[in-house]
């Protein structure tokens, strides 16, 4: 029997697909197939598809990371070539709109614009920025798409890392250049506006999740309903596998020098995104400085929360919320997850190993019958 929550999520997921990605190596989310290939043959991945199942996996590179789309079956009306072309078209378009590495992308052109008038963009870009502003407000500024000047200041941006701690005066000067409270987005007609000409945005904390949603939308348009979309570790599952089991993914154990499994989940018409601070950091005087920069203080996070995973029907929301919660830390992050009814799973570094915490929403969704 399917619970009312399950029905509501399924309807919300289908309705959501009228909407509309940069990856840090060592993503904390793994498909079980990836785990198996890494030597962790801990769980059964189901039967091998037969030649009549038309099960299919397509993969490639996009936005500095990989993508992998796994189908339980391919409809007779859809060729593999058509499907590959559809996926590639969606990914190339989003990259051309939102990448900061493409000089003529919408985001790059908006960042270079020195004016404060409305700047026309696609509805996709406006939608993503509008979502980012909303989560900025709901998280008290913990998620901020204007934070890149601080990321660069601490040596985690495109310039070569120097592993040096910036001065307090340079941090304060850079803080004056950021803040999503100075940013606006509208959907009709789609456009962005900034109150300061030198304000810049970087959508890497939400656009990858948006791309997962977009690829899922393209599959649904081809009447493909049983699939798992994975872009750099952010995932969205729909329906079931070829053996009628649900898609299973593993949350990685937050150890810096090896790959292990912390938790295995079944995704039932849900997306999952994870943010962690244990792969990308530098050390000075035996102190670690994470790439996760708190836009409110201008400094790397210093608490004991090392990984956050969020479940949602929207991968872009899960992507952004995972970043916001890890910035907030174990106490404030969990409080916000509970008050905002977020499905969040926290891994905290303790004296004797890792501790797990989960919000009521995560407990409910991860244990659906």
C-alpha positions as CSV (number, residue, x, y, z in Angstrom):
1,X,0.0,0.0,0.0
2,X,1.4,3.4,-1.0
3,X,1.2,6.1,1.7
4,X,-0.4,9.5,1.1
5,X,3.0,11.1,1.3
6,X,4.2,8.8,-1.4
7,X,1.3,9.7,-3.7
8,X,1.8,13.4,-3.0
9,X,5.5,13.2,-3.8
10,X,4.8,11.4,-7.1
11,X,2.2,14.0,-8.2
12,X,4.5,16.8,-7.2
13,X,7.4,15.2,-9.1
14,X,5.3,14.9,-12.3
15,X,4.0,18.4,-12.0
16,X,7.4,19.8,-11.3
17,X,8.8,18.7,-14.6
18,X,7.7,21.8,-16.5
19,X,10.6,23.7,-15.1
20,X,13.8,23.4,-16.0
21,X,24.8,22.1,-13.6
22,X,30.5,21.8,-11.9
23,X,31.5,19.0,-9.7
24,X,34.2,18.7,-7.1
25,X,36.1,15.4,-7.6
26,X,35.2,12.8,-5.0
27,X,31.5,13.2,-5.0
28,X,29.9,12.0,-1.8
29,X,27.1,10.2,-3.6
30,X,27.7,6.9,-5.4
31,X,25.6,4.6,-7.4
32,X,25.9,1.0,-6.2
33,X,27.4,0.1,-9.6
34,X,30.2,2.6,-8.9
35,X,30.7,1.1,-5.5
36,X,30.9,-2.4,-6.9
37,X,33.5,-1.3,-9.4
38,X,35.6,0.2,-6.6
39,X,35.7,-3.1,-4.9
40,X,32.8,-2.6,-2.5
41,X,30.6,-5.6,-3.5
42,X,28.5,-5.2,-0.4
43,X,25.0,-5.2,-1.8
44,X,23.2,-6.9,-4.6
45,X,22.5,-4.6,-7.6
46,X,19.7,-6.9,-9.0
47,X,19.7,-9.2,-11.9
48,X,21.6,-8.5,-15.1
49,X,19.3,-7.2,-17.8
50,X,18.6,-9.6,-20.6
51,X,18.8,-8.7,-24.3
52,X,15.0,-8.3,-24.4
53,X,14.9,-5.8,-21.5
54,X,16.5,-3.1,-23.6
55,X,18.1,-1.8,-20.4
56,X,20.6,0.9,-21.2
57,X,23.2,3.2,-19.7
58,X,24.5,6.3,-21.4
59,X,27.4,8.3,-20.0
60,X,29.7,11.1,-20.9
61,X,31.3,14.4,-19.7
62,X,29.6,17.7,-19.0
63,X,30.5,20.8,-17.0
64,X,33.8,19.5,-15.7
65,X,32.2,16.2,-14.5
66,X,30.5,13.1,-15.7
67,X,26.9,12.2,-16.4
68,X,25.3,8.7,-16.3
69,X,21.7,8.0,-17.3
70,X,20.5,4.5,-16.6
71,X,17.2,3.2,-18.0
72,X,15.3,0.1,-16.9
73,X,14.1,-0.2,-20.5
74,X,14.2,1.7,-23.7
75,X,10.9,2.1,-25.5
76,X,10.7,0.6,-29.0
77,X,9.8,4.1,-30.3
78,X,13.0,5.6,-29.1
79,X,16.4,4.9,-30.5
80,X,19.6,5.0,-28.5
81,X,20.9,7.7,-30.9
82,X,17.8,9.9,-30.4
83,X,18.1,9.6,-26.6
84,X,21.8,10.4,-26.6
85,X,21.1,13.5,-28.8
86,X,18.3,14.6,-26.5
87,X,20.5,14.4,-23.4
88,X,23.4,16.1,-25.0
89,X,21.3,18.9,-26.3
90,X,19.9,19.6,-22.8
91,X,23.3,19.5,-21.1
92,X,25.0,21.7,-23.8
93,X,22.2,24.3,-23.6
94,X,22.4,24.6,-19.8
95,X,26.1,24.8,-19.9
96,X,25.9,27.6,-22.5
97,X,23.6,29.5,-20.2
98,X,25.0,29.0,-16.7
99,X,28.7,28.2,-17.0
100,X,31.2,30.8,-15.7
101,X,33.9,29.1,-17.8
102,X,32.2,30.0,-21.1
103,X,32.8,33.7,-21.9
104,X,29.6,34.3,-23.8
105,X,27.2,32.3,-21.5
106,X,24.3,34.3,-20.0
107,X,25.9,34.2,-16.5
108,X,29.3,35.3,-17.8
109,X,27.7,38.2,-19.7
110,X,25.6,39.2,-16.7
111,X,28.7,39.2,-14.5
112,X,30.6,41.4,-16.9
113,X,27.7,43.9,-17.2
114,X,28.4,46.9,-15.1
115,X,25.0,48.3,-15.1
116,X,22.1,48.0,-12.7
117,X,19.2,47.7,-15.2
118,X,17.3,44.5,-15.8
119,X,19.4,42.1,-17.9
120,X,17.4,39.8,-20.2
121,X,18.2,36.1,-19.7
122,X,16.5,32.8,-20.5
123,X,13.6,31.5,-18.3
124,X,15.9,28.7,-17.2
125,X,18.6,31.0,-15.9
126,X,16.0,33.3,-14.3
127,X,14.3,30.2,-12.6
128,X,17.5,28.9,-11.1
129,X,18.5,32.4,-9.8
130,X,15.0,32.9,-8.4
131,X,15.2,29.6,-6.5
132,X,18.7,30.5,-5.3
133,X,17.5,33.8,-3.9
134,X,14.6,32.1,-2.1
135,X,16.9,29.6,-0.5
136,X,19.4,32.4,0.4
137,X,16.5,34.1,2.3
138,X,15.2,31.0,4.0
139,X,18.7,29.9,5.1
140,X,19.6,33.3,6.6
141,X,22.3,33.9,3.9
142,X,24.0,30.5,4.3
143,X,23.4,29.7,0.6
144,X,24.7,32.6,-1.6
145,X,25.4,32.4,-5.3
146,X,27.4,35.6,-5.1
147,X,30.1,34.0,-2.8
148,X,32.7,33.3,-5.5
149,X,34.9,36.3,-4.7
150,X,35.4,34.9,-1.2
151,X,36.0,31.4,-2.6
152,X,38.7,32.9,-4.9
153,X,40.2,34.9,-2.0
154,X,40.7,31.7,0.0
155,X,42.4,30.0,-3.0
156,X,39.6,27.6,-4.0
157,X,38.7,29.3,-7.3
158,X,40.2,29.1,-10.8
159,X,43.5,30.8,-9.8
160,X,46.2,28.5,-8.6
161,X,45.9,27.6,-4.9
162,X,48.5,29.3,-2.7
163,X,47.3,27.8,0.7
164,X,47.5,31.1,2.4
165,X,45.1,32.6,4.9
166,X,43.9,36.0,3.7
167,X,44.0,39.0,6.1
168,X,40.9,40.1,8.0
169,X,40.9,43.4,6.1
170,X,40.9,41.6,2.7
171,X,38.0,39.4,4.0
172,X,36.0,42.4,5.1
173,X,36.7,44.2,1.8
174,X,35.5,41.1,-0.2
175,X,32.4,40.7,2.0
176,X,31.3,44.1,0.8
177,X,31.2,42.8,-2.8
178,X,28.8,39.9,-2.2
179,X,25.3,39.3,-1.0
180,X,22.2,37.9,-2.8
181,X,20.1,40.6,-1.1
182,X,21.6,42.8,-3.9
183,X,20.2,40.5,-6.6
184,X,16.8,40.2,-8.1
185,X,15.2,37.8,-10.6
186,X,11.9,37.9,-12.5
187,X,10.3,35.3,-14.8
188,X,8.1,37.4,-17.0
189,X,9.9,38.6,-19.0
190,X,12.9,36.7,-17.7
191,X,15.7,38.9,-16.5
192,X,18.2,39.5,-13.7
193,X,19.1,42.7,-11.9
194,X,21.9,43.7,-9.5
195,X,22.1,46.7,-7.2
196,X,25.9,46.9,-7.6
197,X,27.6,46.7,-11.0
198,X,30.5,44.5,-9.7
199,X,28.2,41.9,-8.2
200,X,28.8,38.4,-9.7
201,X,27.0,35.1,-9.6
202,X,28.2,31.5,-9.7
203,X,25.5,28.8,-10.1
204,X,27.7,25.8,-9.5
205,X,25.9,25.1,-6.1
206,X,22.5,24.7,-7.8
207,X,22.9,24.3,-11.6
208,X,24.1,20.7,-11.5
209,X,20.9,19.8,-9.7
210,X,19.0,21.8,-12.3
211,X,20.6,19.8,-15.0
212,X,19.5,16.5,-13.4
213,X,16.0,17.8,-13.4
214,X,16.2,18.9,-17.0
215,X,17.5,15.6,-18.2
216,X,14.7,13.9,-16.3
217,X,12.2,16.2,-18.1
218,X,13.7,15.2,-21.4
219,X,13.3,11.5,-20.6
220,X,9.7,12.0,-19.6
221,X,9.0,13.8,-22.9
222,X,10.1,10.6,-24.6
223,X,7.7,8.6,-22.4
224,X,10.6,7.1,-20.4
225,X,9.6,6.8,-16.8
226,X,12.0,4.2,-15.2
227,X,15.4,5.7,-14.9
228,X,18.3,7.0,-12.7
229,X,20.0,10.3,-13.7
230,X,23.4,11.0,-12.2
231,X,25.4,14.1,-12.8
232,X,28.6,14.3,-10.8
233,X,26.9,12.5,-7.9
234,X,23.7,14.4,-7.8
235,X,20.9,12.0,-8.6
236,X,17.2,11.7,-9.4
237,X,15.4,8.4,-9.7
238,X,12.0,7.6,-11.2
239,X,10.1,4.4,-11.3
240,X,11.9,1.1,-10.9
241,X,14.7,-1.0,-12.2
242,X,14.3,-3.8,-14.8
243,X,13.8,-6.4,-12.0
244,X,11.0,-4.2,-10.4
245,X,13.2,-3.2,-7.5
246,X,13.8,0.5,-6.6
247,X,17.0,2.3,-7.5
248,X,19.6,2.1,-4.8
249,X,22.3,4.6,-4.1
250,X,25.0,4.9,-1.4
251,X,26.0,8.0,0.6
252,X,29.8,8.0,0.9
253,X,31.5,7.7,4.2
254,X,33.3,11.1,4.7
255,X,36.9,9.7,4.9
256,X,39.5,11.7,3.0
257,X,41.7,9.0,1.5
258,X,39.3,6.1,0.7
259,X,35.9,5.3,-0.6
260,X,33.4,3.7,1.8
261,X,29.7,3.5,2.3
262,X,27.9,5.3,5.1
263,X,24.3,4.7,4.2
264,X,22.4,2.9,1.4
265,X,19.0,4.3,0.3
266,X,16.3,3.3,-2.1
267,X,15.2,6.3,-4.2
268,X,11.5,6.3,-5.0
269,X,10.7,9.1,-7.4
270,X,13.1,11.4,-5.5
271,X,16.3,13.3,-6.0
272,X,19.3,13.4,-3.6
273,X,22.2,15.8,-3.4
274,X,25.2,15.8,-0.9
275,X,27.6,18.5,0.2
276,X,30.8,17.6,2.1
277,X,33.9,19.4,3.3
278,X,36.4,16.5,3.5
279,X,37.8,16.3,0.0
280,X,38.7,19.9,-0.9
281,X,40.7,21.7,1.8
282,X,44.2,22.8,2.8
283,X,46.1,22.8,6.1
284,X,48.1,25.5,7.8
285,X,49.7,24.9,11.2
286,X,47.7,21.6,11.6
287,X,44.4,23.4,11.0
288,X,42.2,22.5,8.1
289,X,40.5,25.1,5.9
290,X,37.6,23.8,3.9
291,X,36.4,25.0,0.5
292,X,33.0,25.5,2.1
293,X,33.1,29.2,2.7
294,X,30.4,30.8,5.0
295,X,29.2,33.9,3.1
296,X,28.1,35.5,6.3
297,X,31.6,35.5,8.0
298,X,33.8,35.2,4.9
299,X,35.7,32.3,6.4
300,X,35.7,28.5,5.9
301,X,33.3,26.5,8.1
302,X,35.0,25.3,11.3
303,X,32.3,23.1,12.9
304,X,32.2,19.3,13.0
305,X,29.5,18.7,10.3
306,X,31.3,17.0,7.4
307,X,28.5,15.9,5.1
308,X,24.8,16.6,4.4
309,X,22.5,14.8,2.1
310,X,19.1,16.2,1.1
311,X,16.1,14.3,-0.5
312,X,13.6,16.3,-2.5
313,X,11.4,15.9,-5.6
314,X,13.6,18.7,-7.1
315,X,17.3,18.0,-7.5
316,X,18.1,21.7,-7.8
317,X,16.5,22.4,-4.5
318,X,18.2,19.4,-2.9
319,X,21.5,20.6,-4.3
320,X,21.2,24.1,-2.9
321,X,19.8,23.0,0.5
322,X,22.7,20.6,1.0
323,X,25.1,23.5,0.7
324,X,23.1,25.7,2.9
325,X,22.8,23.1,5.7
326,X,26.5,22.3,5.7
327,X,27.3,26.0,6.1
328,X,25.0,26.3,9.0
329,X,26.5,23.4,10.9
330,X,25.1,20.4,12.9
331,X,22.9,22.3,15.3
332,X,21.5,25.2,13.3
333,X,21.4,23.1,10.2
334,X,19.3,20.4,11.9
335,X,17.0,23.0,13.4
336,X,16.4,24.6,10.0
337,X,15.8,21.2,8.4
338,X,13.2,20.4,11.0
339,X,11.4,23.8,10.8
340,X,11.5,23.9,7.0
341,X,10.4,20.3,6.7
342,X,13.6,19.3,4.8
343,X,14.6,15.7,4.4
344,X,18.2,15.9,5.5
345,X,20.8,13.4,6.6
346,X,23.8,14.7,8.6
347,X,27.2,13.1,9.3
348,X,29.1,14.7,12.1
349,X,32.7,14.1,13.1
350,X,32.9,12.9,16.7
351,X,35.6,11.9,19.1
352,X,35.2,8.2,18.3
353,X,34.1,8.3,14.7
354,X,31.2,9.6,12.7
355,X,27.8,10.3,14.1
356,X,24.6,10.2,12.1
357,X,21.6,12.6,12.5
358,X,18.5,12.8,10.4
359,X,15.6,15.1,10.2
360,X,12.0,13.7,10.6
361,X,11.5,14.3,6.9
362,X,14.5,12.2,6.0
363,X,13.5,9.4,8.3
364,X,10.0,9.4,6.7
365,X,11.1,9.5,3.0
366,X,14.0,7.0,3.4
367,X,11.8,4.4,5.1
368,X,8.8,4.5,2.7
369,X,7.2,1.1,2.3
